[in-house]
Amino acid sequence: MRATALLIASLAALAAFTPAQAREVTLSTGTFTLTEVVSDLVEPWAVGFLPQGALLITERDGRLLHIAADGRRVTVAGVPRVAADGQGGLLDVMIPEDFAETREVFLTFAKPQGRGAGTALARGELSPDGSRLRDVGVVFEMARGTSGGRHFGSRVVEGADGYLYLTIGDRGARDTAQDLSIETGTVLRIARDGRIPTDNPFADTPGARPAIWSYGHRNPQGAAISPDGTLYVVEHGARGGDEVNRITPGTNYGWPVISYGRHYSGFRIGEGTQKEGLAQPEMYWDPSIAPSGAVIHSGTGHAPWAGDLFVGSLKFDYISRISLGENTQEIEQITLPETNRVRDVREGPAGGLWFLSVGNGALYRLAPE
């Protein structure tokens, strides 16, 4: 009953947004209404949904925006200092399932570390009016920062087991993705307070970082949990070779030993596309689409989307709809003027598909009619 009441309240609050623009679009599975929900965003990176229809949106330069159900926005105080350099800055936002009780919010960001920077995860409690994060603390940061502003990752999702799964890119130092003594090029599994689960695959491996769940990744900027609890990660390749990977503990996904892409110079990467002991992707793109945010849709409000993975493209300006399973493949490209460098894709409280366009500086909702 309580969950039903929260859903009803969220639906009513979402309806309170005054859309700047709304139009009808036709896709392969039906007719939809596309609504611009929030505009005038600067390098938006991620969106999270709060009860009663409010939103949190991160902007890469370090701003966290609270958008009330009536469209009013405030810049949230208390956000950690970020290294807004290149691809670094304030990145993902994750609202946990128990937010109504805890008011906890999790943020990933590029944290200054001496002369370099490293991917970090912070936790804070959002004030009732949405204006401030209180009791903010860093619950995890990678052990060794590097210079340069590339390949921070960095998505965080809440698993069915209650742990957090955090992606970290190779920071442009590709060979380190094969080095278990540092966290570059990995997916991590940690508790919400930063503790490391004792059943992590490398928790007892001498010299390994115990938070590592999988490794051999290049720059994973999308992560999504399927209804059965499976974690999928979407990562940038080099020139070609963007990947969708189904994550299993302790697995090496090959970068930079194997890849379906090539270096930007045109030379071959590593030893080819396959090697014994290194996992193959569920699917890959060539040419590269520059994939970012991802979500597996529940089918709420639109049954044909149930179980499909949606991934934003920063290069070709579309949202990729992917059928997961034995024959994982892209089955639709949602291409609209609004899908201009899609950075994040989420399912809303009432279903539909919400996405952030970096090119348009806006958040959109795509809802079935």
Sequence and secondary structure as in RCSB ss.txt:
>XXXX:A:sequence
MRATALLIASLAALAAFTPAQAREVTLSTGTFTLTEVVSDLVEPWAVGFLPQGALLITERDGRLLHIAADGRRVT
VAGVPRVAADGQGGLLDVMIPEDFAETREVFLTFAKPQGRGAGTALARGELSPDGSRLRDVGVVFEMARGTSGGR
HFGSRVVEGADGYLYLTIGDRGARDTAQDLSIETGTVLRIARDGRIPTDNPFADTPGARPAIWSYGHRNPQGAAI
SPDGTLYVVEHGARGGDEVNRITPGTNYGWPVISYGRHYSGFRIGEGTQKEGLAQPEMYWDPSIAPSGAVIHSGT
GHAPWAGDLFVGSLKFDYISRISLGENTQEIEQITLPETNRVRDVREGPAGGLWFLSVGNGALYRLAPE
>XXXX:A:secstr
 HHHHHHHHHHHHHTT   SEEEEEEETTEEEEEEEEE   SSEEEEEE GGG EEEEETTTEEEEE TTS EEE
 B       STT SEEEEE  TTHHHH EEEEEEEEEETTEEEEEEEEEEE TTSSBEEEEEEEEE SS BSSS 
     EEE TTS EEEEE  TT GGGGG TTS TTEEEEE TTS   TTSTTTTSTTS TTEEEE  SEEEEEEE
 TTS EEEEEE SBS EEEEEE TT B  TTTS SSB TTS B TT S  TTS   SEEESS   EEEEEE   T
T GGGTT EEEEESSS  EEEEE STT EEEEEE  TT SSEEEEEEETTEEEEEEETTTTEEEEEEE 
